[in-house]
Amino acid sequence: MKTSNKITDKDLNRVFLRSFSMEFSWNYERQMSLAYVYAMIPALKKLYADNREGLIKALKRHLEFFNMTPHIVTLMLGISIAMEKENSESDSFDENSINNIKTALMGPLSGIGDSFFWGTLRLIATGIGTSLALKGNILGPIIFLLIFNIPHIIIRYIFTKMGYRLGTEFLSRLEKTGTMKKVTYGASILGLIVIGAMTSQMVSLTTPLAIGQGEGAVVVQNILNDIMPGILPLATFGVVYYLLGKNVKPLTILLGMAIFGILGSFIGIF
């Protein structure tokens, strides 16, 4: 049996403050992963204070791809901390479930977060602030910032504590009922669905090649679409996945894709 220290409100407050860096180190390879790890560090150091190997594994674990509406990311941070706590206390806990849950929830939660913060609250704040600014009132930008950020900061703070308590209670119930394996399996399936949808939406590749000339020409892209829509993006994803499995560096893959794409466009393949 492993042992860990208790997570306090002070630890969660430190995670809350660090969560504001969520878009400061955003990158195209893993998006919010660096900031997510940075926010988790105070809790992870507490949980794995006597287990350096466990701390190293936890830090690497949270460097995986992650992206979520930044204003509600503390909910996921709280859940991750609760799961890391369970992992630090139990030798039988499935470590893979931590990232499976993150992958499964980041899409649905972002849908809600984007709709509320970017699609509703920001528009309301912009409308009020702009109307005042157009009249020459200096309160315009100030009111905009207050209307948008006061609810955002309050929700961000509440979600930090809520996510941790929700995760802790949820894991306790799962442990008592013995359904953790089922939830982990379901989260894995949902995570794969999310990744598949992201591949379809975020990877775009078509070919203008045609067989023949004039009106009778057969467009190769139409043939590929008849076989399976999105087959070229899927093939691209498969090649990248294969190369990553062979430990090829992501930067090398990105550079290769850029060169391949430029050359393909130049000679008319893409």
Beta strands, then each sheet from edge to edge (+ up, - down):
strand 1: 210-211
strand 2: 218-219
sheet 1: 1+ 2-
end
